[in-house]
């Protein structure tokens, strides 16, 4: 159901370069969506996270059959090769794993801050709006998460029940359910 909702998003349909993630622990598995994206001719990028003081995240293009390695967190990630890196600002749509979220688009992740650091500079650019989509289960939704200054809000969060469109702090979030597509 989550995959079907993402496929219907205009941002997904328009995207040529899609960044996603490989599921870890109880994160939403996007395998079917990635297969659909590849079949549709989209380029797929997966995160590569740095270690130690280089806690930066990069996105590397992957193709079916490309080898992956398990990083120090136990998460599968692509292997860097010449020409497969993509600057975050050139990715059309980024699907972000979520541990918890609220309807305003504030997201809790695993606590490493990788996505927030990666997209902090881009989040203020109007050309980058609507590119960060959180992916979660409805049971991960909470009433409110205090947004810290370093938190980069999602433009939307997709669950099996709804698409929660992020809102500015002074606006009411828009929730789109099946009847409002």
KEKE-3310 file (N, C-alpha, C; in steps of 0.2 Angstrom, whole numbers, plus 5000, padded with zeros to 4 digits):
npx = (5004:5010:5020:5012:5005:5016:5020:5009:5012:5015:5028:5036:5032:5037:5051:5067:5079:5080:5083:5084:5083:5090:5081:5082:5081:5065:5061:5052:5051:5056:5058:5049:5045:5058:5061:5050:5054:5066:5062:5054:5064:5071:5084:5093:5098:5108:5111:5127:5136:5148:5162:5167:5174:5170:5156:5147:5135:5133:5126:5125:5124:5115:5113:5104:5111:5123:5136:5134:5139:5140:5138:5146:5135:5128:5120:5115:5125:5130:5145:5158:5162:5170:5162:5149:5143:5132:5128:5118:5109:5106:5097:5081:5071:5070:5068:5065:5070:5060:5058:5050:5036:5028:5013:5017:5028:5040:5053:5059:5074:5086:5095:5108:5109:5112:5104:5099:5111:5115:5106:5104:5108:5102:5088:5083:5081:5070:5069:5072:5061:5048:5055:5060:5054:5047:5046:5035:5026:5009:5008:5019:5017:5016:5008:5015:5032:5045:5053:5070:5083:5092:5085:5079:5064:5052:5045:5033:5026:5023:5012:5004:4991:4989:4995:5004:5006:5019:5020:5022:5026:5016:5005:4991:4994:4991:4982:4981:4970:4963:4952:4954:4964)
npy = (4994:5006:5007:5009:5021:5030:5028:5035:5048:5064:5069:5058:5052:5061:5061:5057:5054:5045:5043:5031:5019:5005:4993:4993:4985:4988:4996:5002:4992:4995:4987:4983:4995:5000:4991:4994:5007:5005:4998:5008:5016:5025:5032:5024:5028:5025:5027:5031:5030:5039:5036:5038:5054:5058:5059:5060:5059:5051:5049:5035:5029:5014:4999:4985:4970:4975:4974:4975:4981:4977:4990:4998:4999:4989:4989:4987:4994:5004:5001:5012:5017:5024:5037:5034:5043:5055:5072:5077:5088:5086:5076:5070:5065:5060:5047:5044:5035:5032:5034:5039:5051:5067:5075:5087:5085:5084:5073:5058:5050:5037:5043:5047:5058:5059:5062:5074:5082:5080:5086:5099:5112:5112:5112:5124:5130:5135:5127:5115:5110:5098:5087:5078:5064:5056:5039:5028:5018:5019:5017:5023:5037:5051:5063:5075:5081:5089:5101:5103:5115:5110:5100:5094:5096:5084:5085:5078:5064:5047:5034:5018:5022:5035:5051:5062:5079:5090:5105:5122:5130:5139:5134:5123:5105:5096:5082:5068:5057:5041:5045:5058:5058)
npz = (5000:5004:4994:4983:4985:4985:4971:4965:4968:4961:4962:4962:4950:4941:4943:4939:4944:4958:4975:4988:5001:5009:5018:5036:5051:5057:5046:5032:5018:5003:4991:4980:4975:4971:4961:4952:4949:4942:4931:4925:4920:4929:4937:4951:4967:4982:4999:5006:5020:5030:5041:5059:5061:5049:5046:5035:5022:5007:4990:4980:4963:4959:4951:4945:4951:4955:4966:4984:5000:5018:5030:5044:5053:5050:5039:5022:5009:4994:4984:4982:4965:4951:4945:4950:4960:4966:4968:4981:4978:4965:4965:4961:4969:4986:4996:5012:5027:5042:5059:5068:5066:5064:5059:5053:5046:5053:5058:5066:5065:5065:5074:5070:5062:5049:5037:5040:5041:5028:5019:5024:5019:5007:5010:5012:5000:4987:4976:4980:4987:4991:4988:4998:5005:5018:5023:5031:5043:5048:5062:5067:5068:5078:5089:5091:5087:5094:5084:5081:5079:5069:5062:5047:5039:5032:5016:5014:5022:5019:5022:5025:5026:5023:5015:5022:5021:5024:5034:5036:5051:5055:5049:5046:5044:5029:5026:5016:5011:5005:4998:4994:4984)
capx = (5000:5014:5023:5006:5004:5022:5020:5004:5014:5017:5035:5039:5031:5041:5058:5072:5084:5077:5087:5080:5087:5089:5078:5086:5077:5058:5060:5048:5054:5054:5060:5045:5046:5064:5060:5046:5058:5071:5058:5052:5070:5073:5091:5092:5104:5107:5116:5134:5138:5155:5163:5171:5173:5167:5149:5144:5131:5133:5122:5129:5120:5115:5110:5103:5116:5128:5137:5133:5143:5137:5142:5147:5129:5124:5115:5118:5126:5133:5152:5160:5166:5171:5156:5142:5141:5127:5127:5111:5105:5104:5093:5074:5066:5073:5064:5069:5067:5057:5057:5044:5035:5021:5009:5020:5034:5045:5054:5064:5078:5090:5099:5115:5109:5115:5100:5099:5117:5116:5101:5103:5109:5097:5081:5080:5080:5063:5069:5072:5055:5045:5060:5061:5048:5047:5042:5034:5020:5005:5009:5025:5015:5014:5005:5020:5039:5048:5058:5076:5085:5095:5080:5076:5057:5050:5039:5028:5027:5019:5011:4999:4984:4989:5000:5004:5010:5022:5017:5025:5024:5010:4999:4989:4996:4986:4982:4977:4968:4961:4946:4957:4970)
capy = (5000:5012:5008:5011:5028:5033:5028:5040:5055:5068:5070:5051:5051:5066:5060:5053:5051:5043:5041:5027:5016:4998:4993:4991:4984:4987:5001:5000:4989:4998:4983:4983:5002:5001:4987:4998:5013:5003:4996:5014:5020:5029:5030:5023:5030:5023:5031:5028:5034:5039:5033:5042:5061:5060:5056:5063:5054:5052:5045:5032:5025:5007:4995:4978:4965:4979:4972:4979:4979:4979:4995:4997:4999:4983:4991:4987:5000:5003:5002:5018:5016:5030:5040:5033:5047:5060:5077:5077:5093:5084:5070:5073:5063:5056:5043:5044:5031:5036:5030:5042:5057:5070:5077:5093:5083:5083:5066:5055:5044:5032:5047:5049:5065:5059:5065:5081:5086:5080:5091:5105:5118:5112:5112:5131:5132:5133:5122:5108:5108:5093:5082:5074:5061:5051:5033:5025:5015:5023:5016:5027:5043:5054:5069:5081:5080:5096:5102:5106:5119:5106:5095:5095:5093:5081:5089:5073:5057:5042:5028:5014:5025:5042:5055:5068:5084:5094:5111:5127:5130:5142:5131:5116:5100:5093:5074:5066:5050:5038:5049:5064:5058)
capz = (5000:5004:4987:4978:4987:4982:4964:4963:4969:4956:4963:4960:4943:4937:4945:4934:4949:4965:4981:4992:5006:5010:5025:5042:5057:5055:5041:5027:5013:4996:4986:4975:4972:4967:4955:4947:4947:4937:4925:4922:4918:4933:4940:4958:4972:4989:5003:5008:5026:5032:5048:5063:5061:5042:5046:5030:5018:4999:4986:4974:4959:4959:4945:4946:4951:4958:4973:4990:5006:5024:5033:5052:5056:5048:5034:5015:5005:4988:4984:4977:4959:4947:4941:4952:4965:4963:4973:4984:4975:4959:4965:4960:4975:4991:5000:5019:5032:5047:5065:5071:5063:5065:5053:5051:5043:5058:5058:5070:5062:5070:5078:5067:5059:5042:5032:5042:5038:5020:5016:5028:5015:5002:5012:5012:4993:4985:4970:4983:4990:4988:4986:5004:5007:5023:5022:5038:5045:5052:5069:5069:5069:5085:5089:5090:5089:5094:5079:5083:5073:5064:5059:5041:5039:5026:5012:5015:5024:5016:5026:5022:5026:5021:5013:5026:5018:5029:5034:5039:5058:5056:5045:5048:5039:5025:5026:5010:5012:4998:4995:4992:4980)
cpx = (5004:5017:5018:5005:5010:5022:5015:5007:5017:5025:5039:5038:5036:5049:5061:5077:5081:5082:5082:5085:5086:5086:5082:5081:5070:5056:5056:5052:5052:5057:5056:5045:5052:5064:5056:5050:5063:5067:5055:5058:5072:5080:5090:5098:5102:5112:5122:5136:5145:5155:5167:5169:5170:5160:5144:5140:5132:5128:5126:5123:5121:5111:5109:5109:5123:5130:5136:5138:5139:5141:5143:5141:5125:5119:5119:5119:5130:5141:5154:5164:5166:5164:5149:5140:5137:5127:5120:5107:5103:5099:5086:5070:5070:5068:5068:5066:5065:5056:5051:5043:5029:5019:5012:5026:5040:5047:5060:5067:5081:5095:5106:5115:5111:5111:5099:5105:5117:5112:5100:5103:5104:5090:5078:5079:5074:5063:5070:5066:5052:5049:5061:5054:5049:5043:5041:5027:5016:5006:5015:5023:5013:5011:5010:5027:5042:5054:5064:5078:5089:5091:5078:5069:5056:5045:5033:5030:5022:5018:5006:4992:4984:4995:5000:5009:5013:5019:5022:5023:5018:5004:4997:4991:4990:4987:4978:4976:4966:4956:4948:4962:4968)
cpy = (5006:5013:5011:5019:5032:5034:5033:5047:5058:5068:5063:5050:5055:5064:5055:5050:5051:5040:5037:5024:5009:4997:4990:4990:4983:4993:4998:4998:4992:4994:4983:4990:5003:4997:4991:5004:5011:5001:5002:5018:5025:5027:5030:5025:5028:5026:5027:5033:5034:5037:5039:5050:5063:5056:5059:5057:5056:5048:5042:5028:5018:5004:4988:4974:4969:4976:4977:4977:4981:4984:4994:4998:4993:4984:4990:4993:4999:5003:5007:5015:5023:5031:5038:5037:5053:5065:5077:5082:5091:5078:5073:5071:5059:5053:5041:5039:5035:5031:5033:5049:5060:5073:5084:5092:5083:5075:5064:5050:5040:5036:5049:5055:5065:5063:5072:5085:5086:5085:5097:5111:5118:5113:5119:5134:5130:5128:5115:5106:5102:5087:5076:5071:5055:5045:5029:5021:5019:5023:5021:5035:5045:5060:5075:5079:5087:5096:5106:5110:5116:5101:5098:5092:5089:5085:5084:5067:5052:5036:5024:5017:5032:5045:5061:5073:5089:5101:5116:5128:5134:5140:5125:5111:5098:5085:5072:5059:5047:5042:5055:5064:5063)
cpz = (5000:4997:4982:4979:4984:4975:4961:4964:4963:4956:4960:4952:4938:4938:4940:4939:4956:4970:4986:4998:5006:5017:5030:5048:5055:5050:5036:5021:5006:4990:4979:4971:4968:4961:4949:4945:4941:4931:4922:4920:4922:4936:4948:4962:4979:4993:5005:5014:5028:5039:5052:5062:5054:5042:5041:5026:5011:4996:4980:4970:4959:4953:4947:4946:4954:4965:4978:4996:5013:5028:5041:5056:5055:5042:5027:5012:4999:4989:4979:4971:4956:4944:4944:4958:4962:4969:4975:4980:4968:4959:4965:4966:4979:4996:5007:5024:5038:5053:5069:5067:5066:5059:5050:5047:5047:5059:5063:5066:5067:5075:5076:5064:5052:5037:5033:5039:5031:5017:5019:5024:5010:5004:5012:5005:4990:4980:4973:4986:4987:4986:4992:5006:5012:5021:5029:5038:5049:5060:5072:5070:5076:5084:5087:5091:5089:5089:5081:5077:5068:5060:5052:5040:5032:5023:5013:5019:5022:5021:5022:5022:5023:5018:5017:5023:5023:5028:5037:5046:5059:5052:5047:5042:5035:5025:5020:5011:5005:4995:4992:4987:4974)
residu = (UNK:UNK:UNK:UNK:UNK:UNK:UNK:UNK:UNK:UNK:UNK:UNK:UNK:UNK:UNK:UNK:UNK:UNK:UNK:UNK:UNK:UNK:UNK:UNK:UNK:UNK:UNK:UNK:UNK:UNK:UNK:UNK:UNK:UNK:UNK:UNK:UNK:UNK:UNK:UNK:UNK:UNK:UNK:UNK:UNK:UNK:UNK:UNK:UNK:UNK:UNK:UNK:UNK:UNK:UNK:UNK:UNK:UNK:UNK:UNK:UNK:UNK:UNK:UNK:UNK:UNK:UNK:UNK:UNK:UNK:UNK:UNK:UNK:UNK:UNK:UNK:UNK:UNK:UNK:UNK:UNK:UNK:UNK:UNK:UNK:UNK:UNK:UNK:UNK:UNK:UNK:UNK:UNK:UNK:UNK:UNK:UNK:UNK:UNK:UNK:UNK:UNK:UNK:UNK:UNK:UNK:UNK:UNK:UNK:UNK:UNK:UNK:UNK:UNK:UNK:UNK:UNK:UNK:UNK:UNK:UNK:UNK:UNK:UNK:UNK:UNK:UNK:UNK:UNK:UNK:UNK:UNK:UNK:UNK:UNK:UNK:UNK:UNK:UNK:UNK:UNK:UNK:UNK:UNK:UNK:UNK:UNK:UNK:UNK:UNK:UNK:UNK:UNK:UNK:UNK:UNK:UNK:UNK:UNK:UNK:UNK:UNK:UNK:UNK:UNK:UNK:UNK:UNK:UNK:UNK:UNK:UNK:UNK:UNK:UNK:UNK:UNK:UNK:UNK:UNK:UNK)
# end
